[in-house]
């Protein structure tokens, strides 16, 4: 149950931030910030693997990169549409 609450909370704040960004006319800045955060998330995820002393799994890293690319694709589709 806790996971559903977390997803609902994140979704709510995402929608609120999107609406305020749209109303303020600063969607370009929000998309750029989101792209930077996604890149930082990927880099920090790889760094965390090495800091924890775990074996780097290139398959898992590629899966994560593909997932981030799909996020970017969906965001660009929504932004252009």
C-alpha positions as CSV (number, residue, x, y, z in Angstrom):
1,X,0.0,0.0,0.0
2,X,2.9,2.4,0.8
3,X,4.2,2.1,-2.8
4,X,0.8,3.2,-4.3
5,X,0.7,6.2,-2.0
6,X,4.2,7.2,-3.1
7,X,3.3,6.9,-6.8
8,X,0.1,8.8,-6.3
9,X,1.9,11.6,-4.4
10,X,4.6,11.9,-7.0
11,X,2.0,11.9,-9.8
12,X,0.0,14.6,-8.0
13,X,3.1,16.9,-7.6
14,X,4.1,16.2,-11.2
15,X,0.7,17.3,-12.5
16,X,0.7,20.4,-10.3
17,X,4.2,21.4,-11.4
18,X,3.2,20.8,-15.0
19,X,0.1,23.0,-14.7
20,X,1.9,25.8,-13.0
21,X,4.7,25.6,-15.6
22,X,2.2,25.8,-18.3
23,X,0.4,28.7,-16.7
24,X,3.6,30.6,-16.1
25,X,4.8,30.0,-19.6
26,X,8.1,28.3,-18.6
27,X,7.7,24.8,-20.0
28,X,11.0,25.1,-21.9
29,X,12.9,25.5,-18.6
30,X,11.0,22.7,-16.9
31,X,11.8,20.3,-19.8
32,X,15.5,21.2,-19.7
33,X,15.6,20.8,-15.9
34,X,13.9,17.4,-16.2
35,X,16.4,16.3,-18.9
36,X,19.3,17.3,-16.7
37,X,17.8,15.4,-13.7
38,X,17.3,12.3,-15.8
39,X,20.9,12.4,-16.9
40,X,22.1,12.9,-13.4
41,X,20.0,10.0,-12.2
42,X,21.6,7.7,-14.7
43,X,25.1,8.8,-13.8
44,X,24.5,8.6,-10.1
45,X,23.0,5.2,-10.5
46,X,26.2,3.9,-12.1
47,X,28.3,5.7,-9.5
48,X,26.3,4.0,-6.7
49,X,27.1,0.6,-8.1
50,X,30.8,1.3,-7.9
51,X,30.5,2.9,-4.5
52,X,28.7,-0.1,-3.1
53,X,31.4,-2.4,-4.4
54,X,29.0,-4.3,-6.6
55,X,29.8,-5.8,-10.0
56,X,28.8,-3.5,-12.9
57,X,26.1,-5.1,-15.0
58,X,26.1,-3.7,-18.5
59,X,22.8,-5.4,-19.4
60,X,21.2,-3.6,-16.4
61,X,22.8,-0.3,-17.4
62,X,21.6,-0.7,-21.0
63,X,18.1,-1.5,-19.7
64,X,18.2,1.7,-17.6
65,X,19.4,3.8,-20.5
66,X,16.7,2.4,-22.7
67,X,14.1,3.2,-20.1
68,X,15.4,6.8,-19.8
69,X,15.3,7.1,-23.6
70,X,11.7,6.0,-23.6
71,X,10.9,8.6,-20.9
72,X,12.5,11.3,-23.1
73,X,10.6,10.1,-26.1
74,X,7.3,10.3,-24.3
75,X,8.1,13.7,-22.9
76,X,9.1,15.1,-26.3
77,X,5.9,13.6,-27.9
78,X,3.8,15.3,-25.2
79,X,5.8,18.6,-25.5
80,X,5.4,18.8,-29.3
81,X,1.9,17.6,-29.4
